Amino acid sequence: MDSNTRLGLVLGFGLLLLFAGCIEKAPEEKCSLSLCNCKCYPLGKTPEALEGKLCGINCLGEKGVYGCAYSNNQCAEKYLTENDSRKIAYDFIVNANTYRFDGSDLNLTRSYALACPYCWLFTYQFKSRYPGYGDRSGQNLAQADTYHAIEISLEKGMVSGAVIDGKWDELYQKPAQGGPVKCISNSDCEIQESKCADGSDPYHVCGNGTCTTLTFVADPCLTDHVCPRGRWNQISKGACFKYQSCAGTGCNDNSDKTLDECINNGTSNEGCRYTVLTGNASNSSGCVTDSDCVPEQCCHPTTCINKAGKGVCNVLCTQVCQGPIDCGAGSCACIDGKCAVDNPLYCVTDSDCACGTDIGTGGCAVGNKKYVNAGKQCPDFCGGIAGNLETRCVDNKCSQLTVAKNVI
């Protein structure tokens, strides 16, 4: 190989490297989706990369985010749109057993946004060459064009319901629930396992004297009730929670039977919580977290209630510290599912009080039994050197009283 050839090869290889170095990365390669908070960052700038975190949030299922876009030198999240969901619905139908067996002429006839974020309901019509549903291979079928309507619901990119003609569950490949059961009211059609948190049954309704099943199951409770079966991230103590962005829009399930709250604002756990109120909301003390609870009385409060039942305070209070909550003496907290005063000295009866050692500091203490370890006694402190001290509840405050002893 002569020198000119070698020089040519070197120059060619150099130009190739130069050209490769100038190739612009594709936009989607400049950003990365963090599974810690479902936000998009420049490559190498996610919390996982910078802080070594290990995260695994299902961004599509919990936030509706399925990728990143790069525009104007910035990374942004890609959220599911109606078109995205419609494509998913279309693909589901054409690959499901009924349409795949003999379906044709699939047409969208209705598109409807549901109450939950990134949720849609679509209605399609199609034609089959034979009657029936599902995979009918091996059956003796007489050809007869049959027209169908399928309602398919999606939540954050996932098919949550698909029913053909109100009779066939295409998602689970079985007859849709319901049937020719005689009824007078919806209560005649209830089944225990499908009830919402407030006791209603959205899946079975009485229509034309027979029990029928709603033709889709994408949060039917959300519009009138709360917490349909299997649609929530968390269900506990009569409360339903769903991850979603709600700081700007708030939360509302259109039900006067629930307390609606947007909690964990600005965090990866932001979402809506719906708490079922039992009895008269104005007298309800039920709760899930401490933030549910507020003082019941406007001045010098002595008890706590759920904030949903708190009235408007338009009275002037005296500037004295009085009671178990005033001046920072205590606070309202959710204790065993009920709003109650949280004060180391607060009591209602003598049995609320104890003498022993402070659970936090280990020193001798008298107070509410939640804060005192009565198993570790301070004999002279609790009983007195003369054995004449007793722990009592006096004016809602745990105190030590001197009692007279019989002298023989």
C-alpha positions in Angstrom: 0.0 0.0 0.0 1.6 3.3 -1.1 1.7 6.5 1.0 -1.1 8.2 -0.9 -3.4 5.2 -0.3 -2.6 5.2 3.4 -3.1 8.9 3.6 -6.5 8.6 1.8 -7.6 5.9 4.2 -6.6 8.0 7.2 -8.3 11.1 5.9 -11.4 9.0 5.1 -11.5 7.4 8.5 -11.0 10.8 10.2 -13.9 12.4 8.2 -16.0 9.4 9.2 -15.3 10.0 12.8 -15.9 13.7 12.5 -19.2 13.1 10.7 -20.3 10.6 13.4 -19.4 13.1 16.1 -21.7 15.7 14.5 -24.7 13.4 14.1 -27.5 14.8 16.2 -29.2 12.4 18.6 -32.8 11.6 18.0 -35.1 13.8 20.2 -36.4 10.8 22.1 -32.8 9.8 23.0 -32.1 13.1 24.7 -34.5 12.6 27.6 -35.1 9.9 30.2 -38.3 9.2 32.2 -37.7 8.9 35.9 -39.5 6.1 37.7 -39.1 8.0 40.9 -41.5 10.8 40.1 -42.6 10.2 36.4 -40.9 13.4 35.3 -38.7 13.7 32.2 -35.0 14.8 32.5 -32.1 15.3 30.2 -30.1 12.1 29.9 -28.1 11.4 33.0 -30.0 13.9 35.1 -32.7 11.7 36.6 -32.8 11.2 40.4 -31.8 7.6 39.7 -28.7 8.7 37.9 -27.7 11.6 40.2 -28.7 10.2 43.6 -28.4 6.4 42.9 -32.1 5.9 43.8 -33.9 2.7 42.9 -37.5 3.5 42.0 -40.3 1.6 40.2 -43.4 3.7 39.8 -45.8 2.5 37.1 -45.9 5.8 35.4 -48.4 4.7 32.7 -50.7 3.1 35.2 -50.5 5.7 38.0 -49.8 9.0 36.1 -50.8 8.4 32.5 -47.2 9.1 31.4 -45.8 6.8 28.7 -42.7 8.5 27.6 -40.7 11.7 27.0 -40.7 14.3 24.2 -37.9 16.8 23.4 -38.9 20.2 22.1 -37.4 23.7 22.4 -34.4 22.3 24.3 -36.6 21.0 27.0 -37.8 17.5 28.1 -41.5 17.0 28.6 -43.7 14.1 29.6 -45.9 12.4 27.1 -49.4 11.8 28.4 -52.0 9.5 27.1 -54.5 11.2 24.8 -57.9 10.1 23.5 -56.3 9.1 20.2 -53.8 6.9 22.0 -56.6 5.2 23.9 -58.7 4.8 20.8 -55.8 3.0 19.0 -55.5 0.7 22.0 -59.2 0.0 22.0 -59.1 -0.7 18.2 -56.2 -3.1 18.5 -57.9 -4.9 21.4 -61.1 -5.5 19.4 -59.5 -6.7 16.2 -57.3 -9.2 18.2 -60.0 -10.4 20.5 -61.7 -13.7 19.8 -65.1 -12.5 18.4 -63.9 -10.1 15.8 -60.8 -12.1 14.9 -63.0 -15.1 14.1 -65.3 -13.5 11.5 -65.5 -9.8 12.1 -65.3 -7.0 9.6 -66.3 -3.3 9.0 -65.3 -2.0 12.4 -66.4 1.5 12.9 -66.2 4.0 15.8 -69.7 5.4 16.7 -69.1 7.1 20.0 -66.2 8.5 22.1 -66.8 9.6 25.7 -64.4 11.0 28.4 -65.1 9.3 31.8 -64.7 11.0 35.2 -61.4 9.4 36.1 -58.2 10.9 34.5 -57.1 9.4 31.2 -60.2 7.3 31.0 -62.4 6.9 27.9 -65.3 4.9 26.8 -65.6 4.0 23.1 -68.5 2.3 21.2 -67.7 0.4 18.0 -70.0 -1.4 15.6 -68.9 -4.3 13.4 -70.3 -7.2 11.3 -69.9 -10.9 11.8 -70.5 -13.6 9.2 -71.9 -15.9 11.8 -74.0 -15.5 15.0 -72.5 -15.9 18.4 -69.5 -14.6 20.3 -65.9 -15.6 21.0 -64.0 -18.3 19.2 -66.6 -20.5 17.5 -64.2 -22.9 15.9 -65.6 -26.4 15.6 -69.3 -25.3 15.9 -71.9 -26.0 13.2 -72.6 -22.4 12.2 -75.1 -21.2 9.5 -73.9 -18.1 7.8 -76.0 -15.1 8.6 -74.6 -11.6 8.7 -74.9 -10.4 12.3 -74.3 -6.8 13.5 -72.8 -6.1 16.9 -72.0 -3.1 19.1 -69.2 -3.3 21.6 -68.6 -0.9 24.4 -64.9 -0.8 25.6 -63.5 1.3 28.4 -59.9 2.2 29.0 -58.1 3.6 32.1 -54.6 4.9 31.6 -54.0 2.8 28.6 -55.5 -0.4 30.0 -58.7 -2.0 28.9 -60.9 -2.2 31.9 -64.1 -3.4 30.3 -65.4 -4.7 26.9 -68.9 -5.9 26.5 -70.6 -6.9 23.2 -74.4 -6.2 22.8 -74.6 -6.1 26.6 -74.4 -9.9 26.6 -70.9 -11.0 26.1 -67.8 -10.0 28.2 -65.1 -9.9 25.5 -62.4 -9.1 28.1 -63.0 -12.3 30.1 -64.6 -14.4 27.3 -67.8 -15.3 29.1 -71.4 -14.2 29.2 -71.9 -10.8 30.8 -73.2 -10.9 34.3 -76.9 -10.3 34.9 -79.8 -12.0 33.1 -83.5 -12.6 33.3 -83.9 -12.1 37.0 -87.2 -10.5 37.9 -86.9 -7.3 39.9 -88.8 -4.2 41.1 -85.9 -2.0 42.2 -82.1 -1.9 41.9 -81.8 -3.4 45.4 -83.3 -6.7 44.0 -80.3 -7.0 41.8 -77.5 -6.4 44.3 -74.6 -8.8 44.7 -72.3 -8.4 47.7 -68.9 -8.6 45.9 -69.5 -5.7 43.6 -70.8 -3.1 46.0 -69.2 0.3 46.3 -67.9 1.6 49.6 -71.2 3.3 50.4 -73.2 0.1 49.9 -74.6 0.7 46.5 -74.2 -1.7 43.6 -73.4 0.0 40.3 -73.0 -3.1 38.3 -76.5 -4.5 38.6 -79.6 -2.4 37.8 -83.3 -3.1 37.4 -84.5 -2.3 33.9 -87.8 -3.3 32.4 -88.5 -5.7 35.2 -85.3 -7.7 34.9 -81.8 -7.4 36.4 -79.2 -6.3 33.9 -75.5 -5.4 34.1 -74.1 -2.1 33.1 -72.4 -2.5 29.7 -69.1 -1.1 30.9 -67.2 -1.1 34.2 -64.9 1.9 34.1 -65.5 3.6 37.5 -69.3 3.8 37.3 -69.3 4.6 41.0 -67.2 7.7 40.6 -70.1 9.8 39.3 -72.6 9.0 42.0 -70.8 7.1 44.8 -67.3 6.1 45.6 -64.8 3.2 45.3 -65.9 0.7 42.7 -64.4 -2.8 43.1 -60.9 -3.1 41.7 -60.5 0.4 40.4 -58.4 2.0 43.1 -54.8 2.1 44.2 -55.8 1.8 47.9 -58.9 1.1 49.8 -58.9 1.2 53.6 -61.0 2.3 56.5 -63.9 3.4 54.2 -61.6 5.6 52.1 -60.5 5.2 48.5 -57.3 6.6 47.0 -56.2 7.0 43.4 -52.9 8.5 42.2 -53.5 11.5 40.0 -52.5 15.2 39.5 -55.1 17.1 41.5 -53.4 20.2 43.1 -54.8 22.5 40.4 -58.2 20.8 39.7 -59.1 19.3 43.1 -61.1 16.1 43.6 -64.8 15.6 43.3 -66.8 12.4 43.0 -70.2 14.2 43.0 -71.3 12.4 46.1 -72.5 14.1 49.3 -71.6 10.9 51.1 -67.8 11.4 50.9 -65.1 13.8 51.9 -63.1 14.7 48.8 -59.4 15.6 49.2 -56.3 16.1 47.2 -53.4 14.9 49.3 -49.6 14.7 49.1 -49.5 17.7 46.8 -46.4 18.2 44.8 -45.0 14.7 45.5 -44.9 11.5 43.5 -47.8 10.2 45.8 -50.2 13.0 44.9 -53.7 11.9 44.4 -57.4 12.0 45.4 -58.8 10.5 48.5 -62.5 9.9 49.0 -63.6 9.1 52.6 -67.1 7.8 53.2 -68.9 9.8 55.8 -71.0 7.7 58.2 -74.1 9.1 59.8 -74.6 12.8 60.0 -71.6 14.5 58.5 -71.8 17.4 61.0 -71.3 14.9 63.9 -68.9 12.6 62.2 -65.6 11.9 64.0 -64.4 9.3 61.5 -61.0 9.9 59.9 -58.1 8.3 58.1 -55.2 10.7 58.8 -54.5 13.5 61.3 -55.2 16.1 58.6 -58.9 15.0 58.6 -59.3 16.3 62.2 -60.0 19.8 63.5 -61.2 21.2 66.9 -65.0 20.9 67.2 -65.6 24.1 69.2 -64.6 27.5 68.0 -63.4 28.8 71.4 -61.3 26.8 73.9 -62.1 23.4 72.2 -62.2 20.2 74.2 -63.1 17.7 71.4 -62.2 17.1 67.8 -64.3 16.2 64.7 -63.8 15.5 61.0 -63.2 18.8 59.2 -66.1 18.0 56.8 -68.5 18.7 59.7 -66.8 21.9 61.0 -69.1 24.9 60.9 -68.1 28.5 60.3 -66.6 30.2 63.4 -67.7 33.8 63.6 -67.4 34.5 67.3 -64.8 36.3 69.4 -62.9 34.2 71.9 -61.3 35.3 75.2 -57.6 35.5 75.2 -56.9 32.9 77.8 -55.4 29.4 77.5 -58.1 27.0 78.6 -58.7 23.3 77.8 -56.6 20.5 76.3 -55.9 22.2 72.9 -55.4 25.9 73.5 -52.0 27.6 73.2 -50.3 24.5 71.9 -51.2 22.2 74.8 -52.5 19.6 72.4 -53.8 19.0 68.9 -56.4 17.0 67.0 -55.3 13.6 65.6 -56.8 10.5 64.0 -56.6 7.9 66.7 -58.0 4.4 66.0 -60.1 5.8 63.1 -61.7 8.6 65.1 -60.8 12.3 65.6 -59.6 12.8 69.2 -57.6 15.2 71.3 -53.9 14.4 71.2 -52.4 15.8 74.4 -50.0 14.0 76.8 -52.1 15.0 79.7 -55.6 14.8 78.2 -58.2 12.4 79.7 -61.9 11.8 80.0 -61.9 9.2 82.8 -59.3 8.0 85.4 -58.7 5.0 83.3 -57.1 7.2 80.6 -54.3 8.2 83.0 -51.2 6.4 84.1 -48.1 7.0 86.2 -44.7 5.5 85.2 -42.0 6.6 82.8 -42.3 8.8 79.8 -42.2 6.7 76.7 -40.1 9.3 74.9 -37.7 10.5 77.6 -37.7 7.7 80.1 -38.2 10.1 83.0 -40.9 9.7 85.6 -44.1 11.0 84.3 -47.9 11.3 84.8 -50.2 11.6 81.8 -52.3 9.9 79.2 -51.5 6.2 79.1 -50.5 6.4 75.5 -47.5 8.5 76.5 -46.6 6.7 79.8 -45.1 3.2 80.3 -46.9 2.1 83.4 -44.9 -1.1 83.5 -41.8 0.9 84.5 -42.8 2.4 87.8 -41.2 5.3 89.8 -42.4 4.1 93.2 -41.8 7.2 95.3 -42.9 9.5 92.4 -46.1 7.7 91.6 -47.2 6.6 95.0 -45.4 9.1 97.1 -43.0 8.3 99.9 -46.0 8.1 102.3 -48.0 6.1 99.8 -50.6 8.9 99.6 -50.5 9.8 95.9 -53.0 8.6 93.3 -53.3 9.4 89.6 -56.7 10.8 88.6 -58.4 12.6 85.7 -59.3 16.1 86.9 -60.9 18.6 84.5 -59.7 16.5 81.5 -56.2 16.5 82.8 -54.2 13.7 84.3 -53.0 14.8 87.7 -51.6 13.4 91.0 -53.8 13.9 94.0 -52.9 13.5 97.6 -55.4 11.2 99.4 -55.8 10.8 103.1 -54.7 7.4 104.5 -56.2 5.7 107.4 -53.9 5.8 110.4 -54.1 2.9 112.8 
